[in-house]
Amino acid sequence: MREFFILWMERIINVVIVLGAICVLLGGIAMMFNPQGGILPGLAVWVVGSIYLILLGGMIYLGLGIYNNTRRTAEAVERLAGRS
């Protein structure tokens, strides 16, 4: 059951990152065509939004990677303990 939740959490994270990228793209375009905005604020939205998504996604996937490595290490230790 645990694997089910981890798998679906990964899928939900993928969807959230893609939706975030679409929002950053559309937000930058909206800022560029806004009368109080302009090209530079629109580019700033793209740059800052991209950095945010990269950091957010990287930290989340780092946590999932730590979970997977811990699980694999525990399985390997159990196999080694069974040999003795």
Distance bins in CASP14 RR format, pairs under 12 A and 6 or more apart:
PFRMAT RR
TARGET T0000
AUTHOR 0000-0000-0000
RMODE 2
METHOD distances of the structure
MODEL  1
1 7 0 0 0 0 0 1 0 0 0 0 0
1 8 0 0 0 0 0 1 0 0 0 0 0
2 8 0 0 0 0 0 1 0 0 0 0 0
2 9 0 0 0 0 0 1 0 0 0 0 0
2 67 0 0 0 0 1 0 0 0 0 0 0
2 71 0 0 0 0 1 0 0 0 0 0 0
3 9 0 0 0 0 0 1 0 0 0 0 0
3 10 0 0 0 0 0 1 0 0 0 0 0
3 67 0 0 0 0 0 1 0 0 0 0 0
3 68 0 0 0 0 0 1 0 0 0 0 0
3 71 0 0 0 0 1 0 0 0 0 0 0
4 10 0 0 0 0 0 1 0 0 0 0 0
4 11 0 0 0 0 0 1 0 0 0 0 0
5 11 0 0 0 0 0 1 0 0 0 0 0
5 12 0 0 0 0 0 1 0 0 0 0 0
5 64 0 0 0 0 0 1 0 0 0 0 0
5 67 0 0 0 0 0 1 0 0 0 0 0
6 12 0 0 0 0 0 1 0 0 0 0 0
6 13 0 0 0 0 0 1 0 0 0 0 0
6 63 0 0 0 0 0 1 0 0 0 0 0
6 64 1 0 0 1 0 0 0 0 0 0 0
6 65 0 0 0 0 0 1 0 0 0 0 0
6 67 1 0 0 1 0 0 0 0 0 0 0
6 68 0 0 0 0 1 0 0 0 0 0 0
6 70 0 0 0 0 0 1 0 0 0 0 0
6 71 0 0 0 0 1 0 0 0 0 0 0
7 13 0 0 0 0 0 1 0 0 0 0 0
7 14 0 0 0 0 0 1 0 0 0 0 0
7 64 0 0 0 0 0 1 0 0 0 0 0
7 67 0 0 0 0 0 1 0 0 0 0 0
7 68 0 0 0 0 0 1 0 0 0 0 0
8 14 0 0 0 0 0 1 0 0 0 0 0
8 15 0 0 0 0 0 1 0 0 0 0 0
9 15 0 0 0 0 0 1 0 0 0 0 0
9 16 0 0 0 0 0 1 0 0 0 0 0
9 60 0 0 0 0 1 0 0 0 0 0 0
9 61 0 0 0 0 0 1 0 0 0 0 0
9 63 0 0 0 0 0 1 0 0 0 0 0
9 64 1 0 0 1 0 0 0 0 0 0 0
9 67 0 0 0 0 1 0 0 0 0 0 0
10 16 0 0 0 0 0 1 0 0 0 0 0
10 17 0 0 0 0 0 1 0 0 0 0 0
10 57 0 0 0 0 0 1 0 0 0 0 0
10 60 0 0 0 0 1 0 0 0 0 0 0
10 61 0 0 0 0 1 0 0 0 0 0 0
10 63 0 0 0 0 0 1 0 0 0 0 0
10 64 1 0 0 1 0 0 0 0 0 0 0
10 65 0 0 0 0 0 1 0 0 0 0 0
10 67 0 0 0 0 0 1 0 0 0 0 0
10 68 0 0 0 0 0 1 0 0 0 0 0
11 17 0 0 0 0 0 1 0 0 0 0 0
11 18 0 0 0 0 0 1 0 0 0 0 0
11 64 0 0 0 0 0 1 0 0 0 0 0
12 18 0 0 0 0 0 1 0 0 0 0 0
12 19 0 0 0 0 0 1 0 0 0 0 0
12 60 0 0 0 0 0 1 0 0 0 0 0
12 64 0 0 0 0 0 1 0 0 0 0 0
13 19 0 0 0 0 0 1 0 0 0 0 0
13 20 0 0 0 0 0 1 0 0 0 0 0
13 53 0 0 0 0 0 1 0 0 0 0 0
13 56 0 0 0 0 1 0 0 0 0 0 0
13 57 1 0 0 1 0 0 0 0 0 0 0
13 58 0 0 0 0 1 0 0 0 0 0 0
13 59 0 0 0 0 0 1 0 0 0 0 0
13 60 1 0 1 0 0 0 0 0 0 0 0
13 61 1 0 0 1 0 0 0 0 0 0 0
13 62 0 0 0 0 0 1 0 0 0 0 0
13 63 0 0 0 0 0 1 0 0 0 0 0
13 64 1 0 0 1 0 0 0 0 0 0 0
13 65 0 0 0 0 0 1 0 0 0 0 0
14 20 0 0 0 0 0 1 0 0 0 0 0
14 21 0 0 0 0 0 1 0 0 0 0 0
14 57 0 0 0 0 1 0 0 0 0 0 0
14 60 0 0 0 0 0 1 0 0 0 0 0
14 61 0 0 0 0 1 0 0 0 0 0 0
14 64 0 0 0 0 0 1 0 0 0 0 0
15 21 0 0 0 0 0 1 0 0 0 0 0
15 22 0 0 0 0 0 1 0 0 0 0 0
16 22 0 0 0 0 0 1 0 0 0 0 0
16 23 0 0 0 0 0 1 0 0 0 0 0
16 53 0 0 0 0 1 0 0 0 0 0 0
16 56 0 0 0 0 1 0 0 0 0 0 0
16 57 0 0 0 0 1 0 0 0 0 0 0
16 60 0 0 0 0 1 0 0 0 0 0 0
16 61 0 0 0 0 0 1 0 0 0 0 0
17 23 0 0 0 0 0 1 0 0 0 0 0
17 24 0 0 0 0 0 1 0 0 0 0 0
17 49 0 0 0 0 0 1 0 0 0 0 0
17 50 0 0 0 0 0 1 0 0 0 0 0
17 52 0 0 0 0 0 1 0 0 0 0 0
17 53 1 0 0 1 0 0 0 0 0 0 0
17 54 0 0 0 0 1 0 0 0 0 0 0
17 55 0 0 0 0 0 1 0 0 0 0 0
17 56 1 0 0 1 0 0 0 0 0 0 0
17 57 1 0 1 0 0 0 0 0 0 0 0
17 58 0 0 0 0 1 0 0 0 0 0 0
17 59 0 0 0 0 0 1 0 0 0 0 0
17 60 0 0 0 0 1 0 0 0 0 0 0
17 61 0 0 0 0 1 0 0 0 0 0 0
18 24 0 0 0 0 0 1 0 0 0 0 0
18 25 0 0 0 0 0 1 0 0 0 0 0
18 53 0 0 0 0 1 0 0 0 0 0 0
18 57 0 0 0 0 0 1 0 0 0 0 0
19 25 0 0 0 0 0 1 0 0 0 0 0
19 26 0 0 0 0 0 1 0 0 0 0 0
19 53 0 0 0 0 0 1 0 0 0 0 0
20 26 0 0 0 0 1 0 0 0 0 0 0
20 27 0 0 0 0 0 1 0 0 0 0 0
20 49 0 0 0 0 1 0 0 0 0 0 0
20 50 0 0 0 0 0 1 0 0 0 0 0
20 52 0 0 0 0 1 0 0 0 0 0 0
20 53 1 0 0 1 0 0 0 0 0 0 0
20 54 0 0 0 0 0 1 0 0 0 0 0
20 56 0 0 0 0 1 0 0 0 0 0 0
20 57 0 0 0 0 0 1 0 0 0 0 0
21 27 0 0 0 0 0 1 0 0 0 0 0
21 28 0 0 0 0 0 1 0 0 0 0 0
21 46 0 0 0 0 0 1 0 0 0 0 0
21 49 0 0 0 0 1 0 0 0 0 0 0
21 50 1 0 0 1 0 0 0 0 0 0 0
21 52 0 0 0 0 0 1 0 0 0 0 0
21 53 1 0 1 0 0 0 0 0 0 0 0
21 54 0 0 0 0 0 1 0 0 0 0 0
21 56 0 0 0 0 0 1 0 0 0 0 0
21 57 0 0 0 0 0 1 0 0 0 0 0
22 28 0 0 0 0 0 1 0 0 0 0 0
22 29 0 0 0 0 0 1 0 0 0 0 0
22 49 0 0 0 0 0 1 0 0 0 0 0
22 53 0 0 0 0 0 1 0 0 0 0 0
23 29 0 0 0 0 0 1 0 0 0 0 0
23 30 0 0 0 0 0 1 0 0 0 0 0
23 45 0 0 0 0 1 0 0 0 0 0 0
23 46 0 0 0 0 0 1 0 0 0 0 0
23 49 0 0 0 0 1 0 0 0 0 0 0
23 50 0 0 0 0 0 1 0 0 0 0 0
23 52 0 0 0 0 0 1 0 0 0 0 0
23 53 0 0 0 0 1 0 0 0 0 0 0
24 30 0 0 0 0 0 1 0 0 0 0 0
24 31 0 0 0 0 0 1 0 0 0 0 0
24 42 0 0 0 0 0 1 0 0 0 0 0
24 43 0 0 0 0 0 1 0 0 0 0 0
24 44 0 0 0 0 0 1 0 0 0 0 0
24 45 1 0 0 1 0 0 0 0 0 0 0
24 46 1 0 0 1 0 0 0 0 0 0 0
24 47 0 0 0 0 1 0 0 0 0 0 0
24 48 0 0 0 0 1 0 0 0 0 0 0
24 49 1 0 1 0 0 0 0 0 0 0 0
24 50 1 0 0 1 0 0 0 0 0 0 0
24 51 0 0 0 0 1 0 0 0 0 0 0
24 52 1 0 0 1 0 0 0 0 0 0 0
24 53 1 0 0 1 0 0 0 0 0 0 0
24 54 0 0 0 0 0 1 0 0 0 0 0
24 56 0 0 0 0 0 1 0 0 0 0 0
25 31 0 0 0 0 0 1 0 0 0 0 0
25 32 0 0 0 0 0 1 0 0 0 0 0
25 42 0 0 0 0 0 1 0 0 0 0 0
25 45 0 0 0 0 1 0 0 0 0 0 0
25 46 1 0 0 1 0 0 0 0 0 0 0
25 49 0 0 0 0 1 0 0 0 0 0 0
25 50 0 0 0 0 1 0 0 0 0 0 0
25 53 0 0 0 0 0 1 0 0 0 0 0
26 32 0 0 0 0 0 1 0 0 0 0 0
26 33 0 0 0 0 0 1 0 0 0 0 0
26 42 0 0 0 0 0 1 0 0 0 0 0
26 45 0 0 0 0 1 0 0 0 0 0 0
26 46 0 0 0 0 0 1 0 0 0 0 0
26 49 0 0 0 0 0 1 0 0 0 0 0
27 33 0 0 0 0 1 0 0 0 0 0 0
27 34 0 0 0 0 1 0 0 0 0 0 0
27 37 0 0 0 0 0 1 0 0 0 0 0
27 41 0 0 0 0 0 1 0 0 0 0 0
27 42 1 0 0 1 0 0 0 0 0 0 0
27 43 0 0 0 0 0 1 0 0 0 0 0
27 44 0 0 0 0 0 1 0 0 0 0 0
27 45 1 0 1 0 0 0 0 0 0 0 0
27 46 0 0 0 0 1 0 0 0 0 0 0
27 48 0 0 0 0 0 1 0 0 0 0 0
27 49 0 0 0 0 1 0 0 0 0 0 0
27 50 0 0 0 0 0 1 0 0 0 0 0
28 34 0 0 0 0 1 0 0 0 0 0 0
28 37 0 0 0 0 1 0 0 0 0 0 0
28 38 0 0 0 0 1 0 0 0 0 0 0
28 39 0 0 0 0 1 0 0 0 0 0 0
28 40 0 0 0 0 0 1 0 0 0 0 0
28 41 0 0 0 0 1 0 0 0 0 0 0
28 42 1 0 1 0 0 0 0 0 0 0 0
28 43 1 0 0 1 0 0 0 0 0 0 0
28 44 0 0 0 0 1 0 0 0 0 0 0
28 45 1 0 1 0 0 0 0 0 0 0 0
28 46 1 0 1 0 0 0 0 0 0 0 0
28 47 0 0 0 0 1 0 0 0 0 0 0
28 48 0 0 0 0 0 1 0 0 0 0 0
28 49 0 0 0 0 1 0 0 0 0 0 0
28 50 0 0 0 0 0 1 0 0 0 0 0
29 37 0 0 0 0 0 1 0 0 0 0 0
29 38 0 0 0 0 0 1 0 0 0 0 0
29 39 0 0 0 0 0 1 0 0 0 0 0
29 41 0 0 0 0 0 1 0 0 0 0 0
29 42 1 0 0 1 0 0 0 0 0 0 0
29 43 0 0 0 0 0 1 0 0 0 0 0
29 45 0 0 0 0 1 0 0 0 0 0 0
29 46 0 0 0 0 1 0 0 0 0 0 0
30 36 0 0 0 0 0 1 0 0 0 0 0
30 37 0 0 0 0 1 0 0 0 0 0 0
30 38 0 0 0 0 0 1 0 0 0 0 0
30 41 0 0 0 0 0 1 0 0 0 0 0
30 42 0 0 0 0 1 0 0 0 0 0 0
30 45 0 0 0 0 1 0 0 0 0 0 0
30 46 0 0 0 0 0 1 0 0 0 0 0
31 37 1 0 1 0 0 0 0 0 0 0 0
31 38 1 0 0 1 0 0 0 0 0 0 0
31 39 0 0 0 0 1 0 0 0 0 0 0
31 40 0 0 0 0 1 0 0 0 0 0 0
31 41 1 0 1 0 0 0 0 0 0 0 0
31 42 1 1 0 0 0 0 0 0 0 0 0
31 43 0 0 0 0 1 0 0 0 0 0 0
31 44 0 0 0 0 1 0 0 0 0 0 0
31 45 1 0 1 0 0 0 0 0 0 0 0
31 46 0 0 0 0 1 0 0 0 0 0 0
31 47 0 0 0 0 0 1 0 0 0 0 0
31 48 0 0 0 0 0 1 0 0 0 0 0
31 49 0 0 0 0 0 1 0 0 0 0 0
32 38 1 0 1 0 0 0 0 0 0 0 0
32 39 1 0 1 0 0 0 0 0 0 0 0
32 40 0 0 0 0 1 0 0 0 0 0 0
32 41 1 0 0 1 0 0 0 0 0 0 0
32 42 1 0 1 0 0 0 0 0 0 0 0
32 43 1 0 0 1 0 0 0 0 0 0 0
32 44 0 0 0 0 0 1 0 0 0 0 0
32 45 0 0 0 0 1 0 0 0 0 0 0
32 46 0 0 0 0 1 0 0 0 0 0 0
33 39 0 0 0 0 1 0 0 0 0 0 0
33 41 0 0 0 0 0 1 0 0 0 0 0
33 42 0 0 0 0 1 0 0 0 0 0 0
34 41 0 0 0 0 1 0 0 0 0 0 0
34 42 0 0 0 0 1 0 0 0 0 0 0
34 45 0 0 0 0 0 1 0 0 0 0 0
35 41 0 0 0 0 0 1 0 0 0 0 0
36 42 0 0 0 0 0 1 0 0 0 0 0
37 43 0 0 0 0 0 1 0 0 0 0 0
37 44 0 0 0 0 1 0 0 0 0 0 0
37 45 0 0 0 0 1 0 0 0 0 0 0
38 44 0 0 0 0 1 0 0 0 0 0 0
38 45 0 0 0 0 0 1 0 0 0 0 0
39 45 0 0 0 0 0 1 0 0 0 0 0
39 46 0 0 0 0 0 1 0 0 0 0 0
40 46 0 0 0 0 0 1 0 0 0 0 0
40 47 0 0 0 0 0 1 0 0 0 0 0
41 47 0 0 0 0 0 1 0 0 0 0 0
41 48 0 0 0 0 0 1 0 0 0 0 0
42 48 0 0 0 0 1 0 0 0 0 0 0
42 49 0 0 0 0 0 1 0 0 0 0 0
42 50 0 0 0 0 0 1 0 0 0 0 0
43 49 0 0 0 0 0 1 0 0 0 0 0
43 50 0 0 0 0 0 1 0 0 0 0 0
44 50 0 0 0 0 0 1 0 0 0 0 0
44 51 0 0 0 0 0 1 0 0 0 0 0
44 52 0 0 0 0 0 1 0 0 0 0 0
45 51 0 0 0 0 0 1 0 0 0 0 0
45 52 0 0 0 0 0 1 0 0 0 0 0
45 53 0 0 0 0 0 1 0 0 0 0 0
46 52 0 0 0 0 0 1 0 0 0 0 0
46 53 0 0 0 0 0 1 0 0 0 0 0
47 53 0 0 0 0 0 1 0 0 0 0 0
47 54 0 0 0 0 0 1 0 0 0 0 0
48 54 0 0 0 0 0 1 0 0 0 0 0
48 55 0 0 0 0 0 1 0 0 0 0 0
49 55 0 0 0 0 1 0 0 0 0 0 0
49 56 0 0 0 0 1 0 0 0 0 0 0
49 57 0 0 0 0 0 1 0 0 0 0 0
50 56 0 0 0 0 0 1 0 0 0 0 0
50 57 0 0 0 0 0 1 0 0 0 0 0
51 57 0 0 0 0 0 1 0 0 0 0 0
51 58 0 0 0 0 0 1 0 0 0 0 0
52 58 0 0 0 0 0 1 0 0 0 0 0
52 59 0 0 0 0 0 1 0 0 0 0 0
53 59 0 0 0 0 0 1 0 0 0 0 0
53 60 0 0 0 0 0 1 0 0 0 0 0
53 61 0 0 0 0 0 1 0 0 0 0 0
54 60 0 0 0 0 0 1 0 0 0 0 0
54 61 0 0 0 0 0 1 0 0 0 0 0
54 62 0 0 0 0 0 1 0 0 0 0 0
55 61 0 0 0 0 0 1 0 0 0 0 0
55 62 0 0 0 0 0 1 0 0 0 0 0
56 62 0 0 0 0 0 1 0 0 0 0 0
57 63 0 0 0 0 1 0 0 0 0 0 0
57 64 0 0 0 0 1 0 0 0 0 0 0
57 65 0 0 0 0 0 1 0 0 0 0 0
58 64 0 0 0 0 1 0 0 0 0 0 0
58 65 0 0 0 0 0 1 0 0 0 0 0
58 66 0 0 0 0 0 1 0 0 0 0 0
59 65 0 0 0 0 0 1 0 0 0 0 0
59 66 0 0 0 0 0 1 0 0 0 0 0
60 66 0 0 0 0 0 1 0 0 0 0 0
60 67 0 0 0 0 0 1 0 0 0 0 0
61 67 0 0 0 0 0 1 0 0 0 0 0
61 68 0 0 0 0 0 1 0 0 0 0 0
62 68 0 0 0 0 0 1 0 0 0 0 0
62 69 0 0 0 0 0 1 0 0 0 0 0
63 69 0 0 0 0 1 0 0 0 0 0 0
63 70 0 0 0 0 1 0 0 0 0 0 0
64 70 0 0 0 0 0 1 0 0 0 0 0
64 71 0 0 0 0 0 1 0 0 0 0 0
65 71 0 0 0 0 1 0 0 0 0 0 0
65 72 0 0 0 0 1 0 0 0 0 0 0
65 73 0 0 0 0 0 1 0 0 0 0 0
66 72 0 0 0 0 0 1 0 0 0 0 0
66 73 0 0 0 0 0 1 0 0 0 0 0
67 73 0 0 0 0 0 1 0 0 0 0 0
67 74 0 0 0 0 0 1 0 0 0 0 0
68 74 0 0 0 0 0 1 0 0 0 0 0
68 75 0 0 0 0 0 1 0 0 0 0 0
69 75 0 0 0 0 0 1 0 0 0 0 0
69 76 0 0 0 0 0 1 0 0 0 0 0
70 76 0 0 0 0 0 1 0 0 0 0 0
70 77 0 0 0 0 0 1 0 0 0 0 0
71 77 0 0 0 0 0 1 0 0 0 0 0
71 78 0 0 0 0 0 1 0 0 0 0 0
72 78 0 0 0 0 0 1 0 0 0 0 0
72 79 0 0 0 0 0 1 0 0 0 0 0
73 79 0 0 0 0 0 1 0 0 0 0 0
73 80 0 0 0 0 0 1 0 0 0 0 0
74 80 0 0 0 0 0 1 0 0 0 0 0
74 81 0 0 0 0 0 1 0 0 0 0 0
75 81 0 0 0 0 0 1 0 0 0 0 0
75 82 0 0 0 0 0 1 0 0 0 0 0
76 82 0 0 0 0 0 1 0 0 0 0 0
76 83 0 0 0 0 0 1 0 0 0 0 0
77 83 0 0 0 0 0 1 0 0 0 0 0
77 84 0 0 0 0 0 1 0 0 0 0 0
78 84 0 0 0 0 0 1 0 0 0 0 0
END
